[in-house]
């Protein structure tokens, strides 16, 4: 079975790229088609992609392409159509929600789409860029988005089988694309021996909370920082993100006890998680949310905004605590509630194991092979 993999673009390393990496581990000979490939922006993760057969579009040769990821949305449907998939039995799209990669000419191949989310900017969900603040860009953007929604819907109808990364996203697929999907949760690398778990049953000596990941506005790291700063709650923040937002966060942290540690390797991140009292997560309409599961995988509870896919991974009062409003006061109440609970790290670890990489690879491989054989 000849397989090709498609990914919107490769410029950052987050949950979608972890899925891409797991797909490539299942089918290591599969070429990866993408619009642009920018390894210099992948930080400590760039080595993961160095030996791959990555095939890019014409956009790879555009000057300053790293600054044009968003404007490229207008051109991308044409770029995906330039790829030739006539020699493949199966094409697997890892759709991050940035572009419309399902628009390809799939020829006789069976098209599977692992959907992280339909494009958030097209359907009213919170996005990383605040493009609606400028009246000119808002007007142009709304016109462009109208046509892109039409393209996106037409693109979705080209898919033979949708795989959603959560029940939350499965609902979006049904609502916006009128398509059914199977839910296969994304992979969390919880089985590696380097991510050893705490030796004690209860975390009695840790005092510092942790937040971070991809620093984008919908993640609401600023709210977490404000709540912790005002209430003198010890906090560490890790990650890298959009320059404007990241700079805002750094400014907020100045002259406070909050520590910003920047972009870290997987090993460093898991060490921070292992030593944290709890992981704070305030993402709005989160598609799934891998970092809360990573935290639980080393026995660390999660205090999370009750929204999106995180309600499918965190068990209230057993592996963490939810807060209901995106306000400092609501988060403060959740932290106070958490401090009055005793959460067993072993319950967190047990819950996290439901989302292992091996489970993901097994379920994806079985689903693709069964459906591809059925079609043929």
C-alpha positions as CSV (number, residue, x, y, z in Angstrom):
1,X,0.0,0.0,0.0
2,X,1.6,3.2,-1.2
3,X,0.9,6.1,1.3
4,X,1.5,9.8,1.1
5,X,1.0,12.3,4.0
6,X,0.0,15.9,3.7
7,X,0.5,18.6,6.4
8,X,-0.5,22.3,6.0
9,X,2.9,23.7,6.7
10,X,5.9,22.9,8.9
11,X,7.1,25.9,10.8
12,X,6.4,25.2,14.4
13,X,6.2,22.1,16.7
14,X,3.0,21.6,18.6
15,X,0.3,19.0,18.9
16,X,-0.4,18.8,15.2
17,X,3.2,18.1,14.4
18,X,3.3,15.4,17.0
19,X,0.5,13.7,15.1
20,X,2.4,14.2,11.9
21,X,5.4,12.6,13.5
22,X,3.4,9.6,14.7
23,X,1.9,9.1,11.2
24,X,5.4,9.2,9.8
25,X,6.5,6.5,12.3
26,X,3.6,4.3,11.1
27,X,4.5,4.8,7.4
28,X,8.2,5.9,7.4
29,X,8.6,5.6,3.6
30,X,5.7,8.0,3.0
31,X,6.7,11.3,1.5
32,X,5.3,14.4,3.4
33,X,3.7,17.0,1.1
34,X,3.4,20.5,2.6
35,X,3.2,24.1,1.4
36,X,6.4,25.4,3.1
37,X,9.0,23.7,5.3
38,X,11.0,26.0,7.6
39,X,13.1,23.9,9.9
40,X,15.0,26.9,11.4
41,X,11.8,27.8,13.3
42,X,11.4,24.3,14.9
43,X,14.0,25.0,17.6
44,X,15.1,21.9,19.5
45,X,12.7,19.8,17.4
46,X,14.2,20.4,14.0
47,X,16.2,17.2,14.0
48,X,13.0,15.1,14.0
49,X,12.3,16.1,10.4
50,X,15.8,16.1,8.9
51,X,15.7,12.6,7.3
52,X,12.2,12.8,6.0
53,X,11.2,13.0,2.3
54,X,9.5,16.5,2.6
55,X,8.1,17.8,-0.7
56,X,7.1,21.5,-0.8
57,X,5.0,23.6,-3.1
58,X,6.1,26.6,-5.1
59,X,5.5,28.8,-2.0
60,X,8.8,27.5,-0.6
61,X,10.6,29.8,-3.0
62,X,8.8,33.0,-2.1
63,X,10.9,35.5,-0.2
64,X,9.9,36.2,3.5
65,X,7.5,33.2,3.3
66,X,7.8,32.8,7.1
67,X,5.9,36.1,7.4
68,X,3.2,35.2,4.9
69,X,1.7,32.1,6.4
70,X,-1.6,33.8,6.9
71,X,-1.9,35.6,3.5
72,X,-0.9,32.4,1.8
73,X,-4.5,31.1,2.6
74,X,-5.7,32.7,-0.7
75,X,-3.1,30.8,-2.8
76,X,-2.9,27.5,-0.9
77,X,-5.9,25.8,-2.6
78,X,-4.1,26.1,-5.9
79,X,-0.8,24.9,-4.4
80,X,-2.3,21.7,-3.1
81,X,-3.8,21.0,-6.5
82,X,-0.3,21.0,-8.1
83,X,0.8,17.9,-6.2
84,X,0.5,14.6,-8.1
85,X,-1.0,11.7,-6.1
86,X,-1.7,9.4,-8.9
87,X,0.8,6.8,-7.7
88,X,-0.6,6.4,-4.2
89,X,-3.2,4.0,-2.8
90,X,-3.8,6.1,0.3
91,X,-3.4,9.8,1.1
92,X,-3.5,10.9,4.7
93,X,-4.1,14.6,5.5
94,X,-3.0,16.0,8.8
95,X,-5.3,19.1,8.8
96,X,-4.3,21.6,11.4
97,X,-7.0,24.1,10.6
98,X,-4.7,26.5,8.9
99,X,-5.4,25.7,5.2
100,X,-7.7,23.6,3.0
101,X,-5.4,20.6,2.2
102,X,-8.3,18.2,1.3
103,X,-8.8,20.1,-2.0
104,X,-6.1,17.9,-3.6
105,X,-6.6,15.9,-6.8
106,X,-6.7,12.5,-5.1
107,X,-7.1,10.5,-8.3
108,X,-7.9,6.9,-7.4
109,X,-6.4,7.1,-3.9
110,X,-8.5,6.8,-0.7
111,X,-8.3,10.1,1.1
112,X,-8.3,10.1,4.9
113,X,-8.3,13.3,6.9
114,X,-7.1,13.5,10.5
115,X,-8.8,16.7,11.5
116,X,-7.5,18.8,14.4
117,X,-10.2,21.3,13.7
118,X,-12.0,23.0,10.8
119,X,-10.2,26.3,10.3
120,X,-11.0,28.3,13.4
121,X,-10.8,31.7,11.6
122,X,-13.5,30.6,9.3
123,X,-16.1,29.5,11.8
124,X,-15.9,32.1,14.6
125,X,-13.5,30.4,17.1
126,X,-10.8,32.3,18.9
127,X,-7.6,32.6,16.8
128,X,-4.0,33.6,17.5
129,X,-4.1,36.8,15.4
130,X,-6.3,39.7,16.2
131,X,-7.0,40.7,12.6
132,X,-10.5,42.1,13.3
133,X,-9.2,45.1,15.3
134,X,-8.2,46.9,12.1
135,X,-11.4,47.9,10.2
136,X,-9.6,47.7,6.8
137,X,-8.2,44.2,7.5
138,X,-11.5,43.1,8.9
139,X,-13.4,44.1,5.8
140,X,-10.9,42.4,3.5
141,X,-10.7,39.4,5.8
142,X,-14.5,38.9,5.9
143,X,-14.7,38.9,2.1
144,X,-11.8,36.5,1.8
145,X,-13.2,34.2,4.5
146,X,-16.5,34.0,2.7
147,X,-14.9,32.5,-0.3
148,X,-12.5,30.4,1.8
149,X,-15.5,28.9,3.6
150,X,-16.9,27.8,0.2
151,X,-13.5,26.3,-0.7
152,X,-13.2,24.6,2.7
153,X,-16.7,23.0,2.4
154,X,-15.9,21.8,-1.2
155,X,-12.6,20.5,0.1
156,X,-14.2,18.6,2.9
157,X,-16.5,16.7,0.4
158,X,-13.4,15.3,-1.2
159,X,-12.6,13.3,1.9
160,X,-13.5,9.6,2.0
161,X,-13.0,9.2,5.8
162,X,-12.7,11.8,8.5
163,X,-10.9,11.1,11.8
164,X,-11.5,13.7,14.5
165,X,-9.0,14.3,17.3
166,X,-11.8,14.6,19.9
167,X,-15.6,14.4,20.3
168,X,-15.5,18.2,20.3
169,X,-14.0,18.3,16.8
170,X,-16.2,15.5,15.6
171,X,-19.1,17.8,16.4
172,X,-17.6,20.6,14.4
173,X,-17.0,18.3,11.4
174,X,-20.7,17.3,11.5
175,X,-21.9,20.9,11.9
176,X,-19.7,22.5,9.2
177,X,-19.0,19.7,6.8
178,X,-22.2,17.6,7.2
179,X,-19.8,14.6,7.5
180,X,-19.5,11.7,10.0
181,X,-16.1,11.0,11.6
182,X,-14.5,8.5,13.9
183,X,-12.7,9.8,17.0
184,X,-9.1,8.8,17.6
185,X,-7.4,10.9,20.2
186,X,-4.0,12.3,19.3
187,X,-0.8,10.7,20.6
188,X,0.9,11.7,23.9
189,X,4.4,10.3,24.3
190,X,3.9,9.0,27.9
191,X,5.7,5.6,27.5
192,X,9.2,6.9,27.3
193,X,11.4,5.8,30.3
194,X,12.9,9.3,30.4
195,X,9.6,10.6,31.7
196,X,9.8,8.8,35.0
197,X,6.9,9.4,37.4
198,X,7.1,10.6,41.0
199,X,8.3,8.1,43.6
200,X,6.0,9.4,46.3
201,X,2.2,8.8,46.2
202,X,1.3,12.4,46.9
203,X,3.1,15.6,45.8
204,X,3.7,17.2,49.2
205,X,6.7,19.4,48.7
206,X,6.0,21.1,45.4
207,X,4.8,24.7,45.5
208,X,5.2,26.1,42.0
209,X,2.4,26.0,39.3
210,X,3.2,25.6,35.6
211,X,1.7,27.0,32.4
212,X,2.8,27.2,28.8
213,X,3.0,25.5,25.4
214,X,2.4,27.4,22.2
215,X,2.0,30.9,23.3
216,X,-1.0,32.2,21.3
217,X,-3.9,34.4,22.5
218,X,-6.6,31.7,22.6
219,X,-4.4,29.9,25.2
220,X,-5.0,32.8,27.6
221,X,-1.6,32.6,29.2
222,X,-2.0,36.3,30.1
223,X,-5.0,35.5,32.2
224,X,-3.0,32.9,34.1
225,X,-0.1,35.3,34.6
226,X,-2.4,38.1,35.9
227,X,-4.2,35.8,38.3
228,X,-0.9,34.4,39.7
229,X,0.8,37.8,39.9
230,X,-2.1,39.5,41.7
231,X,-2.5,36.7,44.2
232,X,1.3,36.0,44.6
233,X,0.9,32.4,43.4
234,X,4.3,31.0,42.3
235,X,4.3,30.2,38.6
236,X,6.7,29.1,35.8
237,X,5.8,29.7,32.1
238,X,7.4,27.9,29.2
239,X,7.0,28.0,25.4
240,X,7.4,30.2,22.4
241,X,4.8,31.9,20.3
242,X,3.8,34.9,18.2
243,X,6.3,37.7,18.9
244,X,3.7,40.3,19.8
245,X,1.9,38.2,22.3
246,X,5.0,36.6,23.7
247,X,6.5,40.1,24.3
248,X,3.2,41.1,26.1
249,X,3.6,38.1,28.4
250,X,7.3,38.9,29.1
251,X,6.3,42.5,30.0
252,X,3.6,41.3,32.4
253,X,6.1,39.0,34.1
254,X,8.6,41.9,34.8
255,X,9.1,42.7,38.4
256,X,7.2,39.7,39.6
257,X,8.1,36.3,41.1
258,X,6.8,34.6,37.9
259,X,9.6,32.9,35.9
260,X,9.6,32.7,32.1
261,X,11.8,29.9,30.9
262,X,11.2,30.2,27.2
263,X,11.2,27.3,24.7
264,X,12.4,24.0,26.1
265,X,13.1,20.5,25.0
266,X,10.7,17.7,25.6
267,X,12.9,16.4,28.4
268,X,13.0,19.8,30.1
269,X,9.3,20.3,29.7
270,X,8.5,17.0,31.3
271,X,10.9,17.8,34.2
272,X,9.0,21.1,34.8
273,X,5.7,19.2,34.7
274,X,6.9,16.5,37.0
275,X,8.0,19.1,39.6
276,X,4.9,21.3,39.3
277,X,2.1,21.5,41.9
278,X,-0.4,21.6,39.1
279,X,-0.5,22.5,35.4
280,X,-2.7,25.6,34.6
281,X,-4.6,25.5,31.3
282,X,-7.0,28.3,30.2
283,X,-7.3,27.6,26.5
284,X,-10.6,28.7,24.9
285,X,-12.5,26.2,22.7
286,X,-9.4,23.9,22.7
287,X,-9.6,21.3,20.0
288,X,-8.2,18.6,22.2
289,X,-5.2,19.8,24.4
290,X,-2.1,17.6,24.6
291,X,-0.2,19.4,27.3
292,X,-2.8,18.6,30.1
293,X,-2.4,14.9,29.2
294,X,1.4,15.3,29.3
295,X,1.2,16.8,32.7
296,X,-1.1,14.0,34.0
297,X,1.3,11.4,32.5
298,X,3.9,12.3,35.2
299,X,1.4,12.5,38.0
300,X,0.7,16.2,37.9
301,X,-2.9,17.4,38.2
302,X,-4.5,19.9,35.9
303,X,-6.5,23.1,36.7
304,X,-8.3,23.8,33.4
305,X,-10.9,26.1,31.9
306,X,-13.9,23.9,31.2
307,X,-14.0,24.2,27.4
308,X,-13.4,22.1,24.4
309,X,-11.5,18.9,24.3
310,X,-9.9,19.2,27.7
311,X,-13.2,18.0,29.3
312,X,-12.6,14.7,27.5
313,X,-9.2,14.1,29.1
314,X,-9.3,15.7,32.7
315,X,-11.6,14.1,35.3
316,X,-12.9,16.7,37.6
317,X,-11.8,16.3,41.3
318,X,-9.9,13.2,40.4
319,X,-7.1,14.3,38.0
320,X,-7.7,18.0,38.2
321,X,-10.2,20.8,38.7
322,X,-12.2,22.9,36.2
323,X,-13.1,26.6,36.3
324,X,-16.1,27.9,34.4
325,X,-15.3,31.5,33.5
326,X,-12.3,33.0,31.8
327,X,-11.7,35.4,34.7
328,X,-8.9,35.8,37.2
329,X,-11.5,35.3,40.0
330,X,-12.8,32.0,38.6
331,X,-9.2,30.7,38.2
332,X,-8.4,31.8,41.8
333,X,-11.4,29.9,43.1
334,X,-10.3,26.8,41.2
335,X,-6.8,27.0,42.7
336,X,-8.3,27.4,46.2
337,X,-10.6,24.4,45.5
338,X,-7.6,22.4,44.3
339,X,-5.6,23.2,47.4
340,X,-8.4,21.6,49.5
341,X,-8.3,18.3,47.5
342,X,-5.9,15.4,47.7
343,X,-5.3,14.1,44.2
344,X,-3.4,10.8,43.8
345,X,-0.7,11.1,41.0
346,X,-1.4,7.5,40.1
347,X,-4.9,8.4,39.0
348,X,-3.5,11.1,36.8
349,X,-1.0,8.6,35.2
350,X,-3.7,6.0,34.7
351,X,-5.9,8.5,32.9
352,X,-3.1,9.7,30.7
353,X,-2.3,6.2,29.5
354,X,-5.6,6.2,27.6
355,X,-3.9,8.7,25.2
356,X,-0.6,7.0,24.5
357,X,1.2,7.1,21.2
358,X,1.2,3.4,20.8
359,X,-2.6,3.4,21.2
360,X,-2.9,6.1,18.6
361,X,-0.6,4.3,16.1
362,X,-2.5,1.0,16.6
363,X,-5.9,2.6,16.1
364,X,-4.9,4.7,13.1
365,X,-3.1,1.9,11.3
366,X,-6.1,-0.5,11.8
367,X,-8.6,2.1,10.6
368,X,-6.7,3.1,7.5
369,X,-5.9,-0.5,6.5
370,X,-9.4,-1.7,7.0
371,X,-11.1,1.1,5.1
372,X,-8.5,1.2,2.3
373,X,-8.9,-2.6,1.7
374,X,-12.7,-2.1,1.9
375,X,-12.6,0.6,-0.8
376,X,-10.3,-1.4,-3.1
